[in-house]
């Protein structure tokens, strides 16, 4: 009751000191000062792990142990983890810093009567790029119902390099995320958040990361529900099948000895971080599309003898053996996921011919690497496998502008949709908790496909990020979206809020079906501009 009285006095009395106007939070490490944005308070750049530098490079993260005197400034956005970023508008695509393991917290108030449920967002970016501040939270904070948490984690070669043994175990980015979740569980009450009601969400690689977190039983103690927007650990790019080869290649590029994993690690720990990250470009040479493949380093299955191992079995095996976390999970797919990255093949070369035509001569060479098919079958089987897929999607047709959407359907299925549908089926069969799904099928007037292709004469459909762009990409409210997208934005935001607050899932007036081992088939919501209905997953477009 005293909190209510204080809040009322703050709102009506001139001259009284109000904690909301100069928000200060006490943490075990010391006090931090945030910023009042009007309808929410922000506390940014809070360290949750020891800097992953020097001897801590290529090691599991250690909880931050530092103390500070006085009040630490938490008013500035967090730095970006060092990365090779294909969307960075500079000649050198490397930017960011290595000491970056920071967490951001946004709360409606420090003095409400009841604590707020918590929404934790893991950013996307192909495990290669991105940062905690890029997903805007204004729409989700509008109704002042949730505490929101976002974290940085190590990316690319710094976060996912592995020698496929106990020396450089890999999965450091996933281990960072887990430590950030543990930090949130331990500290969120100080921000008026409820540590017993936490929902974890992510998009793209962040979506896949959420699913990876679910593959560990410990996740049950950290989250009460989860949402994966477009991506699962069962995607072909979910597990890197050539990690050790890449580690050796990185070492060679930097003139490090490669006689043992220990030699590689010791040498790389002495190198400049930016030089290590710049080796990414060496894996993208001799390609027809710039910065492809875009996913160079990703999670691995670690040896059972590895210390602090994140996963030691394949994702499918973990699910089938009932070892994944038992919490309600929503996983989604866009109808035209493959527009990213495949719209880029519709760029025109200097002769005015679409780049896609070059696939006619180089398909068996480029497809295994660019679409991670080399993670699926042995190298000796790749030519037959890639040609089988070509026949399945293209038939006897050529790769060209006229047949582009046949190619995009291949990209949609192989990159995202097949993995999502497989995850739906496996979790429904082998877990006891509810599984939900939807396909979003509502093309915006233009999207990231147009940006990648550098052309406006094609509608690439409901591409990757079409739903989450309506949730996270606005600082000026729903009115910033095209009119036919505003209703969708409202429904998505309400869907997330209700899932966090009540555990129920609904899009507009449509209630999601709760799939379990007792339900027949898998029923997913098919969402279009003017309808939403549950259909069998096999009947989705």
Secondary structure as UniProt FT lines:
FT   HELIX           2..12
FT   TURN            14..15
FT   TURN            19..22
FT   STRAND          24..27
FT   TURN            28..29
FT   STRAND          30..33
FT   STRAND          35..36
FT   STRAND          41..47
FT   HELIX           54..56
FT   TURN            57..58
FT   STRAND          71..73
FT   STRAND          83..84
FT   TURN            86..87
FT   STRAND          94..95
FT   STRAND          102..107
FT   STRAND          116..122
FT   TURN            126..128
FT   TURN            132..133
FT   HELIX           138..141
FT   TURN            142..143
FT   STRAND          146..151
FT   HELIX           156..160
FT   HELIX           172..187
FT   HELIX           188..191
FT   STRAND          193..203
FT   HELIX           205..214
FT   HELIX           217..221
FT   STRAND          225..229
FT   TURN            233..234
FT   TURN            236..238
FT   TURN            241..242
FT   HELIX           243..253
FT   TURN            254..255
FT   HELIX           261..270
FT   HELIX           273..278
FT   HELIX           279..284
FT   TURN            290..291
FT   TURN            304..305
FT   TURN            307..308
FT   HELIX           315..320
FT   TURN            321..322
FT   STRAND          328..334
FT   TURN            337..338
FT   HELIX           339..342
FT   HELIX           343..346
FT   TURN            350..351
FT   HELIX           355..358
FT   HELIX           359..370
FT   TURN            371..372
FT   HELIX           373..375
FT   HELIX           379..381
FT   HELIX           382..394
FT   TURN            395..396
FT   HELIX           401..403
FT   HELIX           404..412
FT   HELIX           413..417
FT   HELIX           418..430
FT   STRAND          435..440
FT   HELIX           448..453
FT   TURN            464..468
FT   HELIX           469..472
FT   HELIX           478..480
FT   HELIX           483..502
FT   STRAND          506..507
FT   TURN            508..509
FT   STRAND          510..511
FT   TURN            517..518
FT   STRAND          523..527
FT   STRAND          532..536
FT   HELIX           537..539
//
